[in-house]
Amino acid sequence: MTKPTIAGIQQVGVGIPNVHEAFKWYAKHFGMDIPIFEEAAEANLMLPYTGGKPHMRHAILAINLKGGGGFEIWQYTSRKPEPCSFELQLGDLGFYCAKMKTSDVKGSYDFLKSKNVNLISEIVKDPNGNDTFYLRDPWNNLFQIIKSDSWFGKGMQLTGGPSGMVIGVTDIEKSKKFYADVLGYDTVVYDKQGTFDDLKTFPSGTQKVHRVLLKHSKPRVGAFSKLLGSSEIELVKTLERSPRKIFENRLWGDQGFIHLCFDISDQKAMKQVCAEKGHPFTIDGGENFDMGEAAGHFSYIEDPDGALIEFVQTKKIPIMKKLGWYLDLKKRDSSKPLPDWMLKALKFNRVKE
């Protein structure tokens, strides 16, 4: 069996009530201003997570050329996307807070403050003593801004794309094993219990939690590995209350972080690995899923608490839409990084404010 490779976090799925408003906001405030694809179509392959019925949706995949993952901004159009019916608490189960990288924490803080963004903390220290801060977007999604020295191209803001996720879990050891064995996050940066000053502004943020930060020891490889860069996963288990599932009684695609997607090289090999690790595919979208301007093979598994992990083997993306230049990755060695100049040509697709 060939071994699948992971190029990095390709994107974070974000369920939104208005896809175009969200694209403009993320472009202006995070520099996520290059749309890879935009498509309105029927979502008919996610039936186990959409109430057994297909639904119409509108989606935009946006990236920041400075590096990091993208956002798949996703909106139901055949039904009203539901927000969470309760206030999310620290430690609730699933994707709680997306990590966004920056070259300058204070510079990003000052910029976002000048734009009247809902900053829910001052600049604070994380458990490793690094500067960080937290904010909410207009749809109540949480983001953490973290320092990074890993960059790719030029962008319009100090921030890059998403480079990790804070995830609420019920069993730290079980989740550590999953994210290490399946996704390669095998290095423990810190493993601490207690109360934390950087979390105190969250609902239930003054309660005791078990908190583990994971990184990958091996560099990511693959066509988009230089663009996507390194990433981290932070697991949080509440120690003082019973957590609730973030998507309790709601559909995938409703408001919030709906999935965490990884760009991979070999779906067949990944399917076998996931089955052997006890996390079989729950969705296999087939080899030729077409998203209009892009195409690929996608699949889904669940983490130990049911949070959805997506794998995408990219087959086609537009490089310069105006000239009709589309990159066919089926004809390339998917384990080798694409030339920098080729990906940097995506700048010609940038949407200016």
LOLO-978172 format. One record per residue (C-alpha): residue number from 1; x negated, y negated, z negated. Coordinates in nm, 4 decimals. Example, Ala and Ser with C-alpha at 12.3 -4.5 7.8 and 13.67 -1.06 7.14 Angstrom:
BEGIN
1, -1.2300, 0.4500, -0.7800 $
2, -1.3670, 0.1060, -0.7140 $
END
This chain:
BEGIN
1, 0.0000, 0.0000, 0.0000 $
2, -0.1235, -0.3478, 0.0832 $
3, -0.1261, -0.5862, -0.2099 $
4, 0.0951, -0.8970, -0.1913 $
5, -0.0689, -1.2332, -0.2463 $
6, 0.0839, -1.5426, -0.4044 $
7, -0.0059, -1.8833, -0.2599 $
8, 0.1569, -2.0732, -0.5465 $
9, 0.4846, -2.2279, -0.6533 $
10, 0.6457, -2.3114, -0.3206 $
11, 0.9375, -2.5027, -0.4685 $
12, 1.1745, -2.5538, -0.7564 $
13, 1.5403, -2.5208, -0.6657 $
14, 1.7479, -2.8119, -0.7961 $
15, 2.1276, -2.7988, -0.7892 $
16, 2.2544, -3.1502, -0.7229 $
17, 2.5955, -3.3196, -0.6676 $
18, 2.4629, -3.5388, -0.3813 $
19, 2.1704, -3.4051, -0.1805 $
20, 2.0858, -3.7290, 0.0014 $
21, 2.0933, -3.9449, -0.3116 $
22, 1.8657, -3.6952, -0.4828 $
23, 1.6197, -3.6864, -0.1926 $
24, 1.5915, -4.0665, -0.2032 $
25, 1.5410, -4.0668, -0.5807 $
26, 1.2737, -3.7959, -0.5777 $
27, 1.0979, -3.9623, -0.2848 $
28, 1.0927, -4.3029, -0.4542 $
29, 0.9941, -4.1884, -0.8031 $
30, 0.7899, -3.8708, -0.7440 $
31, 0.6666, -3.9203, -0.3873 $
32, 0.8610, -3.6148, -0.2608 $
33, 0.9103, -3.7857, 0.0738 $
34, 0.8362, -3.5242, 0.3426 $
35, 1.1362, -3.3060, 0.4367 $
36, 1.0289, -2.9638, 0.5646 $
37, 1.3817, -2.8705, 0.6592 $
38, 1.7360, -3.0000, 0.6199 $
39, 2.0305, -2.7764, 0.6894 $
40, 2.4032, -2.7545, 0.6256 $
41, 2.5241, -2.3944, 0.6440 $
42, 2.7065, -2.1147, 0.4658 $
43, 2.5203, -1.9449, 0.1794 $
44, 2.6376, -1.5881, 0.2347 $
45, 2.3434, -1.3860, 0.1032 $
46, 2.3567, -1.4884, -0.2654 $
47, 2.6941, -1.3315, -0.3427 $
48, 2.5891, -1.1652, -0.6727 $
49, 2.5176, -1.5153, -0.8057 $
50, 2.7934, -1.7156, -0.6338 $
51, 3.0999, -1.5409, -0.7714 $
52, 3.1082, -1.2805, -0.4935 $
53, 3.2078, -1.5442, -0.2376 $
54, 3.0085, -1.7279, 0.0310 $
55, 3.0002, -2.1058, -0.0038 $
56, 2.9028, -2.3958, 0.2168 $
57, 2.5953, -2.5882, 0.1108 $
58, 2.3573, -2.8622, 0.2222 $
59, 1.9888, -2.8266, 0.1402 $
60, 1.6679, -3.0252, 0.1889 $
61, 1.3211, -2.8899, 0.1148 $
62, 1.1007, -3.1876, 0.0248 $
63, 0.7283, -3.1933, -0.0531 $
64, 0.4598, -3.4384, -0.1642 $
65, 0.1489, -3.4180, 0.0546 $
66, -0.0749, -3.4896, -0.2444 $
67, -0.0116, -3.1294, -0.3444 $
68, 0.1971, -2.9113, -0.5691 $
69, 0.5213, -2.7360, -0.4885 $
70, 0.8342, -2.8826, -0.3361 $
71, 1.1955, -2.9350, -0.4343 $
72, 1.4714, -2.7394, -0.2660 $
73, 1.7450, -2.9953, -0.3217 $
74, 2.0650, -2.7918, -0.2996 $
75, 2.4277, -2.9059, -0.2966 $
76, 2.7510, -2.7104, -0.2741 $
77, 2.9831, -2.8690, -0.0171 $
78, 3.2734, -2.6211, -0.0371 $
79, 3.3148, -2.6687, -0.4130 $
80, 3.2169, -2.9212, -0.6763 $
81, 2.8808, -2.8288, -0.8311 $
82, 2.9375, -2.7904, -1.2042 $
83, 2.7106, -2.9488, -1.4644 $
84, 2.6282, -2.7595, -1.7803 $
85, 2.9294, -2.7802, -2.0145 $
86, 2.7155, -2.8126, -2.3285 $
87, 2.4121, -3.0168, -2.4245 $
88, 2.1009, -2.8133, -2.3471 $
89, 1.8836, -2.7437, -2.6497 $
90, 1.5131, -2.6713, -2.6630 $
91, 1.4761, -2.2951, -2.6254 $
92, 1.7947, -2.2350, -2.4278 $
93, 1.7404, -1.9545, -2.1805 $
94, 1.6175, -2.0259, -1.8307 $
95, 1.4431, -2.3100, -1.6524 $
96, 1.4482, -2.5950, -1.9010 $
97, 1.1924, -2.8525, -1.7811 $
98, 0.9893, -2.8841, -1.4596 $
99, 0.6233, -2.9842, -1.4876 $
100, 0.5063, -3.2539, -1.2427 $
101, 0.1364, -3.3231, -1.1976 $
102, -0.0213, -3.6661, -1.1863 $
103, -0.3687, -3.8108, -1.1383 $
104, -0.3014, -4.0749, -1.4070 $
105, -0.0591, -4.0122, -1.6939 $
106, -0.0495, -4.3730, -1.8137 $
107, -0.0227, -4.5064, -1.4596 $
108, 0.2747, -4.2783, -1.3913 $
109, 0.4342, -4.3768, -1.7228 $
110, 0.4008, -4.7479, -1.6444 $
111, 0.5316, -4.7013, -1.2888 $
112, 0.8371, -4.5008, -1.3937 $
113, 0.9092, -4.7378, -1.6810 $
114, 0.9024, -5.0296, -1.4350 $
115, 1.1668, -4.8470, -1.2282 $
116, 1.3937, -4.8091, -1.5343 $
117, 1.3685, -4.4311, -1.5282 $
118, 1.5112, -4.2557, -1.8345 $
119, 1.1872, -4.1880, -2.0226 $
120, 1.2728, -3.9739, -2.3252 $
121, 0.9297, -3.9966, -2.4859 $
122, 0.6318, -4.2254, -2.5124 $
123, 0.2952, -4.0881, -2.4023 $
124, 0.2339, -3.8060, -2.6516 $
125, -0.0202, -3.5289, -2.7049 $
126, 0.0530, -3.1686, -2.6087 $
127, -0.0771, -2.8821, -2.8275 $
128, -0.4136, -2.9011, -2.6483 $
129, -0.4482, -3.2735, -2.7146 $
130, -0.3727, -3.3807, -2.3576 $
131, -0.1613, -3.6865, -2.2756 $
132, 0.1855, -3.6125, -2.1430 $
133, 0.5397, -3.7548, -2.1401 $
134, 0.8939, -3.6487, -2.0559 $
135, 1.1808, -3.7979, -1.8573 $
136, 1.5256, -3.7219, -1.7215 $
137, 1.6426, -3.7824, -1.3669 $
138, 1.9914, -3.9315, -1.3005 $
139, 2.1402, -3.5784, -1.3080 $
140, 2.0022, -3.4976, -1.6538 $
141, 1.7216, -3.2696, -1.5326 $
142, 1.4125, -3.2727, -1.7539 $
143, 1.0594, -3.3306, -1.6252 $
144, 0.7214, -3.3262, -1.7951 $
145, 0.4356, -3.5288, -1.6446 $
146, 0.0975, -3.3574, -1.6884 $
147, -0.2579, -3.4486, -1.5841 $
148, -0.4152, -3.2609, -1.2943 $
149, -0.7461, -3.2783, -1.1100 $
150, -0.6302, -3.0553, -0.8227 $
151, -0.5160, -3.2518, -0.5167 $
152, -0.4690, -3.2011, -0.1447 $
153, -0.3745, -3.5041, 0.0668 $
154, -0.2511, -3.8598, 0.0273 $
155, 0.0875, -3.9560, -0.1119 $
156, 0.2881, -4.2615, -0.2019 $
157, 0.2866, -4.2113, -0.5817 $
158, 0.0441, -4.1023, -0.8522 $
159, 0.2478, -3.7854, -0.9010 $
160, 0.2284, -3.4739, -0.6908 $
161, 0.4861, -3.1979, -0.6694 $
162, 0.5959, -2.9521, -0.9374 $
163, 0.3133, -2.7459, -1.0844 $
164, 0.4922, -2.5419, -1.3464 $
165, 0.8007, -2.4831, -1.5558 $
166, 0.9057, -2.4715, -1.9208 $
167, 1.1205, -2.1601, -1.9648 $
168, 1.3403, -2.0630, -2.2580 $
169, 1.3050, -1.6944, -2.3502 $
170, 1.4275, -1.4480, -2.6126 $
171, 1.1157, -1.2295, -2.6387 $
172, 0.7745, -1.3937, -2.5979 $
173, 0.5774, -1.0706, -2.5521 $
174, 0.8165, -0.9285, -2.2936 $
175, 0.8148, -1.2550, -2.0983 $
176, 0.4349, -1.2888, -2.1221 $
177, 0.4017, -0.9433, -1.9674 $
178, 0.6471, -1.0240, -1.6879 $
179, 0.4805, -1.3509, -1.5872 $
180, 0.1334, -1.1912, -1.6084 $
181, 0.2041, -0.8604, -1.4329 $
182, 0.4347, -0.9855, -1.1575 $
183, 0.3225, -1.3452, -1.1028 $
184, -0.0394, -1.3463, -1.2190 $
185, -0.0102, -1.5843, -1.5179 $
186, -0.2544, -1.3763, -1.7195 $
187, -0.4410, -1.6416, -1.9209 $
188, -0.3057, -1.7676, -2.2532 $
189, -0.4030, -2.1338, -2.2979 $
190, -0.2274, -2.1632, -2.6340 $
191, 0.0073, -1.9532, -2.8431 $
192, 0.1502, -2.1514, -3.1343 $
193, 0.4470, -2.1554, -3.3688 $
194, 0.5879, -2.4477, -3.5615 $
195, 0.7279, -2.7917, -3.4880 $
196, 0.5641, -3.0153, -3.2301 $
197, 0.5511, -3.3933, -3.2040 $
198, 0.5694, -3.3919, -2.8221 $
199, 0.9040, -3.2058, -2.8320 $
200, 1.0790, -3.3996, -3.1073 $
201, 1.2892, -3.6157, -2.8722 $
202, 1.4588, -3.3083, -2.7203 $
203, 1.7889, -3.1811, -2.8605 $
204, 1.6794, -2.9344, -3.1333 $
205, 1.3239, -3.0560, -3.0707 $
206, 1.2488, -3.0877, -3.4435 $
207, 1.3203, -2.7184, -3.5036 $
208, 1.0563, -2.4457, -3.5182 $
209, 0.9708, -2.2725, -3.1913 $
210, 0.7193, -2.0219, -3.0583 $
211, 0.5380, -2.1816, -2.7676 $
212, 0.2980, -2.0159, -2.5193 $
213, 0.1239, -2.1794, -2.2220 $
214, 0.0128, -1.9455, -1.9423 $
215, -0.2147, -2.0057, -1.6417 $
216, -0.3507, -1.7768, -1.3699 $
217, -0.7162, -1.6712, -1.3938 $
218, -0.7511, -1.5947, -1.0224 $
219, -0.7300, -1.8737, -0.7628 $
220, -0.4176, -1.8545, -0.5504 $
221, -0.4706, -1.7398, -0.1916 $
222, -0.2604, -1.7659, 0.1214 $
223, -0.1642, -2.0011, 0.4022 $
224, -0.0361, -2.2794, 0.1747 $
225, -0.2564, -2.2176, -0.1297 $
226, -0.4588, -2.5402, -0.0932 $
227, -0.1432, -2.7504, -0.0731 $
228, 0.0459, -2.5729, -0.3530 $
229, -0.2508, -2.5609, -0.5906 $
230, -0.2691, -2.4134, -0.9386 $
231, 0.0274, -2.3968, -1.1757 $
232, 0.1334, -2.3030, -1.5267 $
233, 0.4247, -2.1480, -1.7112 $
234, 0.5253, -2.2468, -2.0644 $
235, 0.7420, -2.0056, -2.2606 $
236, 0.9508, -2.1377, -2.5499 $
237, 1.1423, -1.9248, -2.7994 $
238, 1.3586, -2.0949, -3.0589 $
239, 1.3074, -1.9639, -3.4147 $
240, 1.5974, -2.1369, -3.5902 $
241, 1.9082, -2.0757, -3.3810 $
242, 2.0686, -1.8505, -3.1204 $
243, 1.9927, -1.9794, -2.7691 $
244, 2.2477, -2.0013, -2.4892 $
245, 2.1907, -1.9268, -2.1214 $
246, 2.1515, -2.2507, -1.9264 $
247, 2.3706, -2.1117, -1.6465 $
248, 2.6247, -1.9503, -1.8785 $
249, 2.9613, -1.9219, -1.6979 $
250, 2.8301, -2.1102, -1.3937 $
251, 2.7159, -2.0190, -1.0429 $
252, 2.3694, -2.0273, -0.8959 $
253, 2.3572, -2.3573, -0.7077 $
254, 2.5434, -2.5500, -0.9762 $
255, 2.3658, -2.8466, -1.1329 $
256, 2.0218, -2.7869, -1.2822 $
257, 1.7100, -2.5885, -1.1977 $
258, 1.8483, -2.2906, -1.0077 $
259, 1.5319, -2.0938, -0.9260 $
260, 1.1528, -2.0967, -0.9261 $
261, 1.0162, -1.9997, -0.5844 $
262, 0.6753, -1.8528, -0.4965 $
263, 0.5208, -1.8441, -0.1499 $
264, 0.3942, -1.4896, -0.0850 $
265, 0.2294, -1.2891, 0.1930 $
266, 0.4039, -0.9502, 0.2065 $
267, 0.7650, -0.8903, 0.1054 $
268, 0.7483, -0.5116, 0.1443 $
269, 0.4480, -0.4886, -0.0855 $
270, 0.6043, -0.7332, -0.3331 $
271, 0.9245, -0.5290, -0.3370 $
272, 0.7272, -0.2191, -0.4359 $
273, 0.5284, -0.4060, -0.7042 $
274, 0.8445, -0.5518, -0.8587 $
275, 1.0171, -0.2122, -0.8607 $
276, 0.7156, -0.0504, -1.0266 $
277, 0.7123, -0.3248, -1.2939 $
278, 1.0800, -0.2710, -1.3709 $
279, 1.2105, -0.5840, -1.1959 $
280, 1.3626, -0.4668, -0.8653 $
281, 1.4822, -0.7078, -0.6001 $
282, 1.8393, -0.8197, -0.6663 $
283, 1.8582, -1.0009, -0.3302 $
284, 1.6713, -0.9270, -0.0079 $
285, 1.7524, -1.1843, 0.2570 $
286, 1.6034, -0.9894, 0.5470 $
287, 1.3028, -1.0591, 0.7654 $
288, 1.4456, -1.3312, 0.9887 $
289, 1.6356, -1.5767, 0.7705 $
290, 1.6659, -1.8989, 0.9697 $
291, 1.6950, -2.2379, 0.7984 $
292, 1.7204, -2.4398, 1.1186 $
293, 1.3828, -2.6124, 1.1256 $
294, 1.2115, -2.3386, 0.9242 $
295, 1.2353, -1.9626, 0.8911 $
296, 1.1195, -1.6911, 0.6567 $
297, 1.1973, -1.3818, 0.4541 $
298, 1.3295, -1.4488, 0.1040 $
299, 1.4081, -1.2283, -0.1936 $
300, 1.4999, -1.2638, -0.5619 $
301, 1.4236, -1.0935, -0.8903 $
302, 1.5232, -1.1816, -1.2465 $
303, 1.2879, -1.2528, -1.5347 $
304, 1.3630, -1.0664, -1.8632 $
305, 1.6327, -1.3228, -1.9529 $
306, 1.7919, -1.3425, -1.6093 $
307, 1.6225, -1.6574, -1.4737 $
308, 1.5927, -1.6278, -1.0963 $
309, 1.2505, -1.5963, -0.9344 $
310, 1.2487, -1.6342, -0.5562 $
311, 0.9815, -1.5047, -0.3178 $
312, 0.9486, -1.6528, 0.0306 $
313, 0.7294, -1.5188, 0.3069 $
314, 0.7181, -1.8194, 0.5378 $
315, 0.7480, -1.7441, 0.9101 $
316, 0.7930, -2.0893, 1.0689 $
317, 0.7684, -2.4539, 0.9624 $
318, 0.7769, -2.7818, 1.1572 $
319, 0.4444, -2.9671, 1.1586 $
320, 0.5366, -3.2624, 1.3816 $
321, 0.9090, -3.2615, 1.4449 $
322, 0.9071, -3.5522, 1.6899 $
323, 0.6689, -3.3653, 1.9203 $
324, 0.8387, -3.0303, 1.8728 $
325, 0.5299, -2.8745, 1.7093 $
326, 0.6353, -2.5771, 1.4988 $
327, 0.3861, -2.3475, 1.3331 $
328, 0.4533, -1.9756, 1.3851 $
329, 0.2941, -1.7984, 1.0884 $
330, 0.3837, -1.4514, 1.2179 $
331, 0.0797, -1.4816, 1.4454 $
332, -0.1654, -1.5761, 1.1688 $
333, -0.3424, -1.3962, 0.8853 $
334, -0.1177, -1.4932, 0.5946 $
335, -0.3953, -1.4368, 0.3398 $
336, -0.6109, -1.7186, 0.4797 $
337, -0.5464, -2.0890, 0.4017 $
338, -0.4250, -2.3013, 0.6894 $
339, -0.6678, -2.5710, 0.8068 $
340, -0.6353, -2.8909, 0.6036 $
341, -0.5866, -3.1045, 0.9153 $
342, -0.2857, -2.8983, 1.0186 $
343, -0.0993, -2.9414, 0.6911 $
344, -0.2008, -3.3060, 0.6607 $
345, -0.0269, -3.3652, 0.9958 $
346, 0.2972, -3.3244, 0.7984 $
347, 0.2495, -3.6903, 0.7020 $
348, 0.4063, -3.7852, 1.0358 $
349, 0.7377, -3.6444, 0.9047 $
350, 0.7322, -3.8721, 0.5987 $
351, 1.0578, -4.0591, 0.5321 $
352, 0.9817, -4.4164, 0.4364 $
353, 1.2045, -4.6062, 0.1966 $
END
